[in-house]
Amino acid sequence: MPPPTATLSVPSSSSPSLFPLSSFSSSNNPHVSSFCPAPPTLPKFPSLSKPKTPLRNLTPLSAVSIEKETLISERPHTFLREADGGDDGSVRSRFQRMILDAQESVCAALEAVDGAGKFKEDAWTRPGGGGGISRVLQDGAVFEKAGVNISVVYGVMPPEAYRAAKAAADDQKPGPVPFFAAGISSVLHPKNPFAPTLHFNYRYFETDAPKDTPGAPRQWWFGGGTDLTPAYIFEEDVKHFHSIQKKACDKFDPSFYPRFKKWCDDYFYIKHRGERRGLGGIFFDDLNDYDQEMLLSFATECANSVVPAYIPIIEKRKDTPFNESQKAWQQLRRGRYVEFNLVYDRGTTFGLKTGGRIESILVSLPLSARWEYDHKPEEGSEEWKLLDACINPKEWI
């Protein structure tokens, strides 16, 4: 991908925070946590600390990153600090290149399948370093709402977040922990009730030793996943989606798919309903017990797998005729999506409780949803089959 240089409009809304508190969760408890060739090299660029365009302040995205973001009207080529280098071969720089390419690739595929909608884009930086690029397509021909967003940020993690991230940190002295985080995050809500919602997120974290803990080791980990949330089950679609996830996992470790599939089923669980949000996929967090180069390649493979896993399903289902009753069922399932995100997703609830930017936090939600009192689908119906699969996770492949 050539270095991005587009001039951007500055819409009134932005994209979600890419690094929810779930990213700081322990890998020992998945219930509490939220492309193949190397991408082309980005050249070195000057520091972003002196933008050439007027800036305006925004409210902070979360308490983890307490500095105010600043919208900029021209997208930069890199968000890395000069000390990290524009392209020094580090994991930081290569992960940034990967998510820039992934955002470009996914957005191009979504615009092509939509045919009418175009992504609006805004970029922002932070005084302490880093920034992000947010893209949102709203009310298109196929997608009601689609967000594909990247972020590369530097900040200071509160000690309680660090302890949540690494269980072994409990015996360390309290103090703020410097961190670096980069990731891509997306939620796609189609209009047609036979076309499924998709969510994916891939991220990389590094923490430095707290200033009052000399000699403490630097920590790093990867997290993310891709999951499917349909309103109706087309078994061939679900099998296709899961087969792409398994194929990506099997290139690195045959234990990955069954392990991360179960993790996904466990995480996207609506406890007060006793059901899952959707039909799963893969999910992992706090992953650092493998070679770092291998995990970087694995995250890249997973990001590359989004388009082949999802676009063929959308192309097949986007024009399927539907009636009002089927649309109402989709709206009810979206209500479950909203419930999970607002009640259990730790990134969302953390942002809301700590004064995060509301437009950023809630962009993952659909434009519309529905709640009916005591709704029960007829046993044996297509709606019942979907609900049953959400209550009793299945092995699709």
Stockholm file with secondary structure:
# STOCKHOLM 1.0

chainA/1-397         MPPPTATLSVPSSSSPSLFPLSSFSSSNNPHVSSFCPAPPTLPKFPSLSKPKTPLRNLTPLSAVSIEKETLISERPHTFLREADGGDDGSVRSRFQRMILDAQESVCAALEAVDGAGKFKEDAWTRPGGGGGISRVLQDGAVFEKAGVNISVVYGVMPPEAYRAAKAAADDQKPGPVPFFAAGISSVLHPKNPFAPTLHFNYRYFETDAPKDTPGAPRQWWFGGGTDLTPAYIFEEDVKHFHSIQKKACDKFDPSFYPRFKKWCDDYFYIKHRGERRGLGGIFFDDLNDYDQEMLLSFATECANSVVPAYIPIIEKRKDTPFNESQKAWQQLRRGRYVEFNLVYDRGTTFGLKTGGRIESILVSLPLSARWEYDHKPEEGSEEWKLLDACINPKEWI
#=GR chainA/1-397 SS CCCCCCBCCCCSCCCCCSSCGGGGSCTTCGGGCCCCSCCCCCCCCCCTTSCSSCCEECCCSCSSSCSCCEEESBCCSCCSCGGGCSSCSCHHHHHHHHHHHHHHHHHHHHHHHHSSCCCEEEEEECTTSEEEEEEEEESCSSEEEEEEEEEEEEEEECHHHHHHHCGGGGGSCCCCEEEEEEEEEEEEEESSTTSCEEEEEEEEEEECCCTTSTTCCCEEEEEEEEEEECSSCCHHHHHHHHHHHHHHHHTTCTTHHHHHHHHHHHHSEETTTTEESSSCEEEEEEECSSCHHHHHHHHHHHHHTHHHHHHHHHHHHTTCCCCHHHHHHHHHHHHHHHHIIIIICHHHHHHHHTTCCHHHHHTTSCSCCCCCTTCCCCTTSHHHHHHHHHHSCCCCC
#=GC SS_cons         CCCCCCBCCCCSCCCCCSSCGGGGSCTTCGGGCCCCSCCCCCCCCCCTTSCSSCCEECCCSCSSSCSCCEEESBCCSCCSCGGGCSSCSCHHHHHHHHHHHHHHHHHHHHHHHHSSCCCEEEEEECTTSEEEEEEEEESCSSEEEEEEEEEEEEEEECHHHHHHHCGGGGGSCCCCEEEEEEEEEEEEEESSTTSCEEEEEEEEEEECCCTTSTTCCCEEEEEEEEEEECSSCCHHHHHHHHHHHHHHHHTTCTTHHHHHHHHHHHHSEETTTTEESSSCEEEEEEECSSCHHHHHHHHHHHHHTHHHHHHHHHHHHTTCCCCHHHHHHHHHHHHHHHHIIIIICHHHHHHHHTTCCHHHHHTTSCSCCCCCTTCCCCTTSHHHHHHHHHHSCCCCC
//
